[in-house]
Amino acid sequence: MATDANRLGDYLRTRRTKLDPASLGLPTQRRRTPGLRREEVAQRAHISPTWYTWLEQGRGGKASADVLDRIARALMLTEVEREHLFLIGLGRPPEVHYRGGDGFTPRLQRLLDAMPYSPAIVRTATWEVIAWNRAAAVVLTDYGTLPPGQRNILRMIFCNPHVRAIQFDWESVARGVVAAFRVDAARAGADREITPLVEELCARSPDFARMWRENDVQLHGDGVKRMCHPVLGPIALEYSSFAIDGRPDLGMVVYTPATDTDRNAIRSLVELKPEL
């Protein structure tokens, strides 16, 4: 039974016993217990068998992040299992490695499509829009008509005159976007990935360069987006941001019409527009 006194050791042992030696090319004869032996895990992790044994027995001291990472790979842990290993071993989650926008699932797209009159998008930590529903295409931007490299929200805010013009308070919107973008990129471990984009925008937009130098940070969270739509006129959308479990590099933003009038206007436009 797991004990609070040796949570790390108990967790390592249970993960070890769930591995199949045969699938890893290891001999299966003369095994009295299921799974891998301690020395086999140590060998796969490139650490001392004695040190690994002590970790399981709760007398090895605190392992480093590097050792835990090697053990996680040796035990073939999933992302959530690896995170749990770090939490009980070091008291903090592992360092995040940016994955980009890969792995977007049809299930997430179906979730977006289930909100016919609430514009909704999925963006990466670098604020690239990688998925959207029809309401978003009609009310916000028809992302499908843009090349993938031009679907970045910061590029649109700072470099697209049309997007800038429809904001009721562009300065406030832009400041919030830059501050939230900085937080999202850092959380996802994407500091290196955003460098080319930041350099490009600093060169193209004095406004972005000024806001980036201010080093402000804030959560995107929720709030109200007011815009002057070219067809609908003034509309208000309440927005909420959601994390996607297991994907710190992705976030979903849902814009809900703030009033019945806004909802009816959006519904009429979505139903009027041909399928995008």
C-alpha positions in Angstrom: 0.0 0.0 0.0 1.3 3.5 -0.8 2.5 5.5 2.2 3.0 9.2 2.6 6.5 8.4 3.9 7.7 6.9 0.6 5.3 8.2 -2.1 8.1 8.4 -4.7 9.3 4.9 -4.1 5.8 3.4 -4.2 5.1 5.2 -7.4 8.3 4.1 -9.1 7.6 0.5 -8.0 4.1 0.4 -9.4 5.1 1.9 -12.7 8.0 -0.5 -13.0 5.7 -3.5 -12.4 3.4 -2.4 -15.3 6.1 -2.7 -18.0 6.3 -5.8 -20.2 9.9 -7.1 -20.3 9.2 -9.0 -23.6 8.1 -5.9 -25.4 11.4 -4.3 -24.4 13.5 -7.2 -25.6 14.3 -8.4 -22.1 14.4 -12.0 -21.0 11.2 -13.2 -19.3 12.5 -16.4 -17.6 12.8 -16.7 -13.8 10.9 -13.6 -12.9 9.1 -13.9 -9.6 7.2 -10.6 -9.9 5.7 -8.8 -12.9 7.3 -6.0 -14.8 11.0 -4.9 -14.9 13.6 -5.5 -12.3 15.2 -2.5 -10.5 18.5 -3.0 -12.2 16.8 -3.1 -15.6 15.1 0.3 -15.0 18.5 1.7 -13.8 20.2 0.4 -16.9 17.6 2.0 -19.1 17.9 5.3 -17.2 21.7 5.2 -17.2 21.9 5.5 -13.4 23.5 3.3 -10.7 21.3 0.3 -9.8 22.2 1.0 -6.1 21.0 4.6 -6.4 17.8 3.5 -8.1 17.2 0.9 -5.4 17.7 3.5 -2.7 15.2 5.8 -4.4 12.5 3.0 -4.4 13.4 2.3 -0.7 13.0 5.9 0.3 16.6 6.4 1.4 18.3 7.8 -1.7 17.7 11.5 -0.9 16.1 13.9 -3.4 16.7 13.0 -7.1 17.6 15.8 -9.5 15.3 16.8 -12.4 17.7 15.2 -14.8 17.6 11.8 -13.0 13.8 12.0 -12.8 13.6 12.8 -16.5 15.7 9.8 -17.3 13.7 7.5 -15.1 10.5 8.8 -16.7 11.8 7.8 -20.1 13.0 4.5 -18.8 9.6 3.7 -17.4 7.9 5.1 -20.6 5.7 7.4 -18.5 2.9 9.4 -20.2 3.0 13.2 -19.8 0.6 13.2 -16.9 2.6 10.4 -15.2 5.8 12.3 -15.7 4.3 15.4 -14.2 3.1 13.4 -11.2 6.6 11.9 -10.8 8.1 15.4 -10.6 5.4 16.7 -8.2 6.1 13.9 -5.7 9.8 13.8 -6.3 10.7 17.5 -6.4 7.5 19.3 -5.4 7.1 21.0 -8.7 6.1 20.1 -12.3 8.8 19.3 -14.8 10.2 21.9 -17.1 7.9 22.4 -20.1 9.2 21.6 -23.6 7.3 23.3 -26.3 5.4 21.0 -28.7 4.0 23.5 -31.1 0.5 23.1 -32.5 0.8 19.4 -33.4 -1.8 16.8 -32.4 -5.0 18.9 -32.7 -7.8 16.3 -32.6 -11.1 16.1 -34.5 -12.8 15.9 -31.1 -11.6 19.4 -30.3 -12.9 20.6 -33.7 -16.3 19.0 -33.0 -16.4 20.9 -29.6 -15.8 24.2 -31.4 -18.5 23.3 -34.0 -21.0 22.6 -31.2 -21.2 26.3 -30.5 -22.9 27.7 -33.6 -23.3 31.3 -32.5 -20.4 31.7 -30.1 -17.1 32.4 -32.0 -14.4 30.0 -30.7 -10.8 29.4 -31.6 -7.9 27.3 -30.5 -4.5 29.0 -30.4 -1.0 27.9 -29.7 1.2 29.4 -27.0 2.7 31.6 -29.7 -0.8 32.8 -30.5 -1.2 31.0 -33.9 -4.8 30.2 -34.6 -4.9 26.5 -35.6 -8.7 25.8 -35.3 -11.9 27.8 -35.3 -15.6 27.4 -35.8 -17.9 28.9 -38.4 -19.1 31.7 -36.0 -15.4 32.8 -35.6 -14.9 32.9 -39.3 -18.0 35.0 -39.8 -17.6 37.4 -36.8 -13.9 37.6 -36.2 -11.7 36.6 -39.1 -12.1 34.1 -41.9 -8.9 32.3 -41.0 -9.3 29.8 -43.7 -8.6 32.5 -46.3 -5.3 33.3 -44.7 -2.0 31.5 -45.2 -1.1 29.6 -42.0 1.8 32.0 -41.3 -0.7 35.0 -41.3 -3.1 33.4 -38.7 -1.1 34.8 -35.8 -3.2 37.0 -33.6 -0.3 39.5 -32.8 0.4 39.9 -36.5 -3.2 40.7 -37.2 -3.5 43.1 -34.2 -0.4 45.0 -35.1 0.0 44.7 -38.9 -3.6 44.4 -40.2 -5.3 47.8 -40.6 -8.7 46.2 -40.8 -8.3 44.3 -37.5 -7.0 47.4 -35.9 -9.9 49.5 -37.1 -12.7 47.3 -35.8 -11.4 47.4 -32.2 -13.2 49.9 -29.9 -10.1 50.5 -27.8 -7.2 49.2 -29.9 -4.5 50.4 -27.4 -6.0 48.5 -24.5 -6.6 45.4 -26.6 -3.1 45.4 -28.0 -1.5 45.8 -24.5 -3.6 42.9 -23.2 -2.6 40.7 -26.1 1.1 41.4 -25.7 1.1 40.9 -21.9 -0.9 37.6 -22.2 1.2 36.4 -25.1 4.4 36.8 -22.9 2.9 34.7 -20.1 1.6 32.0 -22.4 4.9 31.6 -24.3 6.9 31.4 -21.0 4.5 28.9 -19.5 4.8 26.6 -22.5 8.6 26.9 -22.7 8.4 28.6 -26.1 10.7 31.5 -25.4 13.1 30.4 -28.2 10.2 29.8 -30.6 8.8 33.3 -30.3 12.1 35.1 -30.9 11.7 35.4 -34.7 8.1 36.7 -34.3 9.1 39.2 -31.7 12.0 40.5 -33.8 9.7 40.7 -36.8 7.0 42.7 -35.0 9.5 45.0 -33.3 10.8 45.9 -36.8 7.3 46.3 -38.4 5.4 48.0 -35.6 6.8 50.7 -33.3 3.7 50.2 -31.1 4.6 46.5 -30.6 8.2 47.4 -29.9 7.1 49.9 -27.3 4.7 47.5 -25.5 7.2 44.6 -25.6 9.8 46.8 -23.9 7.4 47.5 -21.1 7.6 43.9 -20.0 4.0 43.7 -18.7 2.4 40.4 -18.0 -1.2 39.4 -17.4 -3.5 36.5 -17.8 -5.9 36.4 -20.8 -8.6 35.0 -18.5 -12.0 36.5 -19.3 -13.5 39.8 -20.1 -15.6 41.6 -22.7 -14.5 42.3 -26.2 -16.2 45.2 -27.9 -15.8 45.6 -31.7 -17.4 47.5 -34.5 -18.3 44.7 -37.0 -18.4 45.9 -40.7 -21.8 44.3 -41.1 -23.3 44.0 -37.6 -22.0 47.3 -36.3 -21.2 47.6 -32.6 -21.3 44.2 -30.8 -20.0 43.0 -27.4 -18.7 39.5 -26.8 -17.9 38.0 -23.4 -14.7 35.9 -23.7 -13.4 33.1 -21.6 -10.0 31.3 -22.0 -9.7 27.6 -21.2 -6.6 25.4 -20.8 -6.6 22.1 -22.7 -5.7 19.4 -20.3 -2.2 18.0 -21.0 -1.5 20.6 -23.6 0.2 23.7 -22.1 0.9 24.8 -25.6 -2.8 25.1 -26.6 -5.6 27.3 -25.3 -9.2 27.7 -26.3 -11.0 31.0 -26.3 -14.8 31.2 -26.5 -16.6 34.4 -27.3 -20.2 34.4 -26.1 -22.6 37.2 -27.3 -23.0 39.6 -24.3 -26.7 40.3 -24.9 -29.7 38.8 -26.7 -29.4 41.5 -29.3 -25.8 40.5 -30.0 -26.7 36.9 -30.1 -29.6 37.5 -32.6 -27.4 39.6 -34.8 -24.6 36.9 -34.9 -27.1 34.2 -35.5 -28.7 36.0 -38.4 -25.2 36.6 -40.0 -24.1 33.0 -39.5 -27.3 31.7 -41.1 -27.1 34.3 -43.9 -23.5 33.6 -44.9 -22.8 30.7 -47.2 -20.9 27.8 -45.7 -17.2 28.7 -45.2 
